[in-house]
Amino acid sequence: MLNAEIEQWLKQLHCDGINPGIQELLYYRSKIHAFARHHKSLPRSSQTGPLLSKSRGRGMEFDEVRHYQPGDDIRSIDWRVTARTGKAHTKLYREEKERPVFISVDLSLTQLFGSQFVFKSVQACHLAAALAWQAQHKSDRIGGLIGNGWLHQELKPAARQKGVLRLCHALLDVHEDSLARWKDKQKQQKNALDENLKRLRQLVRPGSTVYLISDFYGASNQLLDGLRVLSQHNSIRCFSIYDPMELELPQGYSSHPLAITDGREHVNINLTDRQQRKTYQQAAQQRWQAVQQAFKKRRLSLTPISSSVPLEQQWAEVI
């Protein structure tokens, strides 16, 4: 995007690209009708959600009115239709159940990077907020786990806006902690993702929807195996946040080398060196292909989300 476009989007989002605020997370509440897909389907036997079942009973989703039959619950009689027709009618409902939705966000120090639009960590917060508002719109209960390797916020599912707002404030608290550690040049703790998953498995109950947002740097086989186990009784979807510079370095003419770090190791790259840029690109592609293959092997969904463009322009990939 051009600088003018970036400034316009940041202004619209009430965002500076580095320090997320509550206003930009609330922004996605107004976008529900713009990018949410509404659909109804039959639920799986072991899962619950805002999905309609064939069984009719005392639920929240009105189905139809028919003549009263012996054995019908008298509390379901439609007195208006009965008075108008002179014959007893009863209301029928299709059962609707709330589904717990857990949004797990990794705000490790590797997420504090952005070359064009916003930090990966900020985009992760935006995505989490958008998914939470969408779930709230469907009357699901929202819980989650926000962590960075040091600080963790565990949220049990809560209904209505309460669940979303708790998640948004947890995102801001953990992100602020990550920024402070990043500015203090602290080194990222190892196995932060594994610790997040361990805590997440204690929170999630069978039949839940789980969204996992991370850049998956340092994702171990143990982590992926754990996600596979979790997916056996839950709906799991993973989002990988990336910045274009992590895949390919720009061609530059600066006399100073570009300093790059993954939170633990530091290297300097000369942008004028074509071979160094090629080596970097090959290593980045191999790393991304390895991640994709590891997820595919375990039949786990993985969707890449760029931090270089607004989330709204990528919503087709999200849904």
DOGU-737074 format. One line per 5 residues: their letters; for each residue x negated, y, z negated of C-alpha. Coordinates in nm, 3 decimals. Each point is the difference from the previous one (the first is absolute). Example, Ala and Ser with C-alpha at 12.3 -4.5 7.8 and 13.67 -1.06 7.14 Angstrom:
<vexnus>
AS = -1.230 -0.450 -0.780 | -0.137 0.344 0.066 $
</vexnus>
This chain:
<vexnus>
MLNAE = 0.000 0.000 0.000 | -0.104 0.360 0.057 | -0.081 0.217 -0.301 | 0.316 0.206 0.056 | 0.214 -0.316 -0.004 $
IEQWL = -0.170 -0.123 -0.315 | 0.062 0.329 -0.178 | 0.363 -0.003 0.108 | 0.055 -0.352 -0.127 | -0.176 0.066 -0.330 $
KQLHC = 0.216 0.307 -0.050 | 0.315 -0.198 0.076 | -0.106 -0.273 -0.245 | -0.106 0.255 -0.267 | -0.333 -0.185 -0.001 $
DGINP = -0.369 0.092 -0.003 | -0.110 -0.348 0.106 | -0.205 -0.068 -0.312 | 0.207 0.064 -0.313 | 0.350 -0.150 0.033 $
GIQEL = 0.282 0.180 -0.177 | 0.353 -0.092 -0.098 | 0.152 0.226 0.266 | -0.156 -0.192 0.289 | 0.117 -0.332 -0.145 $
LYYRS = 0.353 0.136 -0.041 | -0.017 0.108 0.365 | 0.066 -0.355 0.118 | 0.334 -0.008 -0.178 | 0.132 0.239 0.268 $
KIHAF = -0.129 -0.227 0.278 | 0.188 -0.316 -0.091 | 0.268 0.042 0.265 | -0.261 0.088 0.261 | -0.205 -0.319 -0.018 $
ARHHK = 0.188 -0.259 -0.206 | 0.155 -0.293 0.179 | 0.325 -0.122 -0.147 | 0.081 -0.364 0.055 | 0.188 -0.276 -0.171 $
SLPRS = -0.097 -0.363 -0.009 | 0.067 -0.308 -0.204 | -0.228 -0.043 -0.302 | -0.243 -0.282 -0.045 | 0.106 -0.237 -0.274 $
SQTGP = -0.281 0.099 -0.236 | 0.004 0.372 0.060 | 0.226 0.287 -0.091 | 0.043 0.342 0.148 | 0.244 0.240 0.161 $
LLSKS = 0.093 -0.288 0.229 | 0.351 -0.129 0.044 | 0.081 -0.363 -0.067 | 0.285 -0.205 0.139 | 0.138 -0.066 -0.344 $
RGRGM = 0.276 0.236 -0.102 | 0.050 0.112 -0.354 | -0.018 0.300 -0.229 | -0.286 0.190 0.161 | -0.079 0.350 0.113 $
EFDEV = 0.056 -0.036 0.375 | 0.369 0.032 0.097 | 0.104 -0.250 0.268 | 0.378 0.006 0.064 | 0.351 -0.001 -0.145 $
RHYQP = 0.227 -0.305 0.039 | 0.321 -0.138 -0.149 | -0.027 -0.106 -0.362 | -0.035 -0.376 -0.043 | 0.046 -0.208 -0.314 $
GDDIR = -0.330 -0.014 -0.187 | -0.124 0.343 0.115 | -0.139 0.226 -0.271 | 0.278 0.243 -0.094 | -0.265 0.265 -0.068 $
SIDWR = -0.065 0.010 0.375 | 0.359 0.081 0.098 | 0.023 0.305 0.226 | 0.292 0.181 -0.160 | 0.023 0.268 0.268 $
VTART = 0.041 -0.250 0.283 | 0.233 -0.208 -0.220 | 0.222 0.302 -0.066 | 0.002 0.102 0.366 | 0.083 -0.343 0.142 $
GKAHT = 0.207 -0.142 -0.283 | -0.218 -0.311 -0.004 | -0.295 -0.073 -0.226 | -0.340 0.049 0.163 | -0.344 -0.064 -0.141 $
KLYRE = -0.341 0.145 0.086 | -0.278 -0.230 0.111 | -0.367 0.076 -0.042 | -0.319 -0.146 0.133 | -0.267 -0.035 -0.264 $
EKERP = -0.279 0.253 0.004 | -0.305 -0.038 -0.219 | -0.278 0.239 -0.085 | -0.342 -0.117 0.108 | -0.314 0.086 -0.197 $
VFISV = -0.255 0.180 0.217 | -0.360 0.020 -0.125 | -0.238 0.248 0.161 | -0.363 -0.067 -0.083 | -0.246 0.274 0.097 $
DLSLT = -0.377 -0.031 -0.014 | -0.159 0.341 -0.064 | -0.359 -0.119 -0.024 | -0.277 0.245 0.080 | -0.034 -0.139 0.354 $
QLFGS = 0.340 0.156 0.067 | -0.134 0.350 -0.068 | -0.105 0.065 0.355 | 0.151 0.181 0.297 | -0.154 0.146 0.314 $
QFVFK = 0.293 0.162 0.181 | 0.331 0.041 -0.183 | 0.026 -0.126 -0.359 | -0.194 -0.227 -0.232 | 0.088 -0.366 0.030 $
SVQAC = 0.109 0.014 -0.362 | 0.243 0.283 0.076 | 0.146 -0.194 0.293 | 0.037 -0.300 -0.230 | 0.200 0.216 -0.242 $
HLAAA = 0.217 0.130 0.285 | 0.069 -0.352 0.123 | 0.086 -0.122 -0.350 | 0.240 0.291 -0.051 | 0.167 -0.054 0.338 $
LAWQA = 0.049 -0.372 -0.067 | 0.135 0.076 -0.347 | 0.254 0.254 0.126 | 0.111 -0.245 0.268 | 0.046 -0.275 -0.261 $
QHKSD = 0.190 0.238 -0.228 | 0.229 0.089 0.292 | 0.083 -0.370 0.027 | 0.083 -0.011 -0.374 | -0.304 -0.216 -0.082 $
RIGGL = -0.184 0.028 -0.329 | -0.353 0.139 0.033 | -0.299 -0.109 -0.202 | -0.367 -0.017 0.072 | -0.363 -0.006 -0.094 $
IGNGW = -0.236 0.290 0.066 | -0.367 -0.059 -0.074 | -0.355 0.110 0.082 | -0.213 -0.248 -0.194 | 0.003 0.202 -0.323 $
LHQEL = 0.350 0.135 -0.046 | 0.314 -0.204 0.063 | 0.363 0.103 -0.009 | 0.242 -0.294 -0.020 | 0.363 0.083 0.078 $
KPAAR = 0.289 -0.237 -0.060 | 0.282 0.028 0.256 | 0.242 0.286 -0.062 | 0.307 0.101 0.196 | 0.092 0.322 0.177 $
QKGVL = -0.235 0.298 0.012 | -0.152 -0.086 -0.336 | -0.202 -0.284 0.153 | -0.128 0.214 0.287 | -0.096 0.295 -0.219 $
RLCHA = -0.187 -0.223 -0.244 | -0.193 -0.144 0.292 | -0.081 0.345 0.139 | -0.132 0.128 -0.333 | -0.208 -0.318 -0.044 $
LLDVH = -0.152 0.055 0.346 | -0.097 0.356 -0.091 | -0.147 -0.100 -0.338 | -0.218 -0.279 0.139 | -0.105 0.206 0.303 $
EDSLA = -0.109 0.283 -0.228 | -0.209 -0.249 -0.199 | -0.157 -0.133 0.321 | -0.088 0.349 0.119 | -0.165 0.081 -0.332 $
RWKDK = -0.213 -0.316 0.017 | -0.083 0.064 0.365 | -0.117 0.355 -0.077 | -0.201 -0.139 -0.290 | -0.168 -0.238 0.251 $
QKQQK = 0.100 -0.311 -0.190 | -0.045 -0.335 0.172 | 0.308 -0.203 0.082 | 0.059 -0.296 -0.227 | -0.018 -0.338 0.169 $
NALDE = 0.306 -0.223 0.037 | 0.242 0.290 -0.053 | 0.241 -0.154 0.251 | -0.012 -0.337 -0.174 | 0.084 0.167 -0.330 $
NLKRL = 0.294 0.178 0.162 | 0.134 -0.326 0.139 | -0.036 -0.175 -0.335 | 0.211 0.272 -0.163 | 0.246 0.002 0.290 $
RQLVR = 0.068 -0.374 -0.027 | 0.096 0.053 -0.363 | 0.253 0.267 0.100 | 0.163 -0.155 0.306 | 0.287 -0.243 -0.035 $
PGSTV = 0.105 -0.244 0.276 | 0.228 0.155 0.259 | -0.170 0.340 0.006 | -0.129 0.212 0.283 | -0.365 0.098 -0.041 $
YLISD = -0.183 0.271 0.194 | -0.378 0.003 -0.044 | -0.186 0.313 0.115 | -0.381 0.006 0.014 | -0.295 0.030 0.237 $
FYGAS = -0.095 -0.355 -0.107 | -0.368 0.079 -0.038 | -0.138 -0.272 -0.220 | 0.305 -0.224 0.047 | -0.112 -0.346 -0.110 $
NQLLD = 0.128 -0.340 0.109 | 0.129 -0.038 -0.353 | 0.213 0.312 0.047 | 0.143 -0.119 0.331 | 0.069 -0.347 -0.138 $
GLRVL = 0.182 0.162 -0.289 | 0.210 0.204 0.242 | 0.082 -0.317 0.189 | 0.125 -0.163 -0.320 | 0.204 0.310 -0.081 $
SQHNS = 0.155 -0.004 0.348 | 0.147 -0.347 -0.054 | 0.281 0.142 -0.212 | -0.006 0.367 0.099 | 0.000 0.216 0.309 $
IRCFS = -0.353 0.142 0.032 | -0.112 0.272 0.238 | -0.346 0.154 0.000 | -0.107 0.335 0.142 | -0.364 0.074 0.077 $
IYDPM = -0.086 0.371 -0.015 | -0.288 0.100 0.227 | -0.173 0.307 0.138 | -0.111 0.005 0.367 | -0.357 0.083 -0.103 $
ELELP = -0.015 -0.333 -0.180 | 0.038 -0.172 0.337 | -0.209 0.225 0.221 | -0.237 0.287 -0.072 | 0.036 0.324 0.196 $
QGYSS = -0.278 0.109 0.228 | -0.185 0.285 -0.164 | -0.295 0.229 0.046 | -0.069 0.093 -0.359 | -0.363 -0.009 -0.107 $
HPLAI = 0.113 -0.133 -0.340 | 0.093 -0.368 -0.040 | 0.353 -0.098 -0.105 | 0.011 -0.145 -0.353 | 0.238 -0.297 -0.033 $
TDGRE = 0.092 -0.199 -0.309 | 0.243 -0.277 -0.089 | -0.002 0.102 -0.366 | -0.297 -0.219 -0.086 | -0.257 0.025 0.281 $
HVNIN = -0.116 0.308 0.191 | -0.143 0.026 0.352 | -0.090 0.287 0.233 | 0.092 -0.013 0.370 | -0.136 0.221 0.274 $
LTDRQ = 0.297 0.088 0.225 | -0.232 0.078 0.289 | -0.131 -0.357 -0.005 | 0.213 -0.194 0.248 | -0.124 -0.338 -0.124 $
QRKTY = 0.085 0.079 -0.362 | 0.351 0.103 0.100 | 0.041 -0.321 0.200 | -0.126 -0.214 -0.286 | 0.239 0.176 -0.237 $
QQAAQ = 0.297 -0.053 0.235 | -0.078 -0.369 0.047 | -0.028 -0.056 -0.376 | 0.328 0.187 -0.059 | 0.184 -0.203 0.263 $
QRWQA = -0.135 -0.326 -0.139 | 0.111 0.098 -0.347 | 0.352 0.088 0.117 | 0.031 -0.319 0.207 | -0.108 -0.206 -0.300 $
VQQAF = 0.267 0.165 -0.215 | 0.269 -0.061 0.262 | -0.100 -0.365 0.040 | -0.002 -0.054 -0.376 | 0.356 0.136 -0.029 $
KKRRL = 0.119 -0.194 0.306 | -0.147 -0.323 -0.136 | 0.214 0.040 -0.311 | 0.305 0.116 0.196 | 0.000 0.340 -0.168 $
SLTPI = 0.135 0.311 0.168 | -0.255 0.279 0.047 | 0.087 0.337 0.154 | -0.270 0.265 0.065 | 0.089 0.360 -0.090 $
SSSVP = -0.225 0.287 0.107 | -0.080 0.292 -0.229 | -0.067 0.221 0.303 | 0.362 0.063 0.102 | 0.321 0.072 -0.195 $
LEQQW = 0.183 -0.303 -0.133 | 0.315 0.095 0.190 | -0.180 -0.054 0.328 | -0.080 -0.357 -0.110 | 0.334 -0.098 -0.147 $
AEVI = 0.066 -0.242 0.286 | -0.294 -0.206 -0.129 | 0.116 0.030 -0.359 | 0.348 -0.140 0.061 $
</vexnus>
